Amino acid sequence: MSHASVEQRPRVGCGAVIRRADGRLLLIQRGREPERGHWGLPGGKVDWMETVEQAVVRETLEETALQVTIERLLCVVDHFEPVLQQHWVAPVYLVRIVGSEAAQLQEPEALTDLGWFALDALPAPLTRSATAALQHLD
């Protein structure tokens, strides 16, 4: 198999839709490509031999200091970045906070901001996964 074909494979990511008791949605602002400067969901890449659900919980903790538990699969996002030679498949889960709702930005080298937003007052631009997930929220 050639090296090029190894590179041209979908990668697996994940995302978490986190809503506070007041209904506000947690979004983080990306400091890296793809979608640098866009507001999106906590999440990231799924590690080798890690379930997607475990990755959602781990990435949320790593990025926001929030402990969460999985409620249900919300949607699966196909994210194509031809310029970056990237193709991501990202299941997005609805999760529930366990304990404190005090989210804190944990990865300043990768993320530039974090905030709780009312669904009718979301920041722009939104990432593809955040946009897709919002279409599946009740």
Steps between C-alpha positions, in 0.01 A plus 500: 500500500634843412557765763246733335216253545581466869467877543171518310279329754223643713596580856262465794414797715226569750303786647295575811183708519493635855204700628480657842189486716404845361508360144820678393740311273874476565713595200876530462688712249758312295854637486622250238405378157267362389245774567734731695299779663171312472285419802435131550438211729747357746651186351790371300652191353425149618814321620605148401294235685281765665122497457341812356306545824823485703657755265206740546532484880882531490513785248230696685694470825831590331357807326247635752569335842140373496409146600227371270301186440359387166127535443458408133644522150373819339642473146803399295684775313703445183754781488706540183803733488644442149758780532639340818465147353273408793176307527349463845206285607376637832219355709351776717344409834260675729666488843403601852726678749578303815573741784628854448394705198814717538657453158860617462711535187768232540696495173599861417742378231206350307196695620462876526169548684211322666150611591140408574259628235124522467379304197353821353826695553779273372838640394620483141642337310404154625688182410338245270447254785336763723271606215402137429444421869273801549270365228451185712431668836146478633 
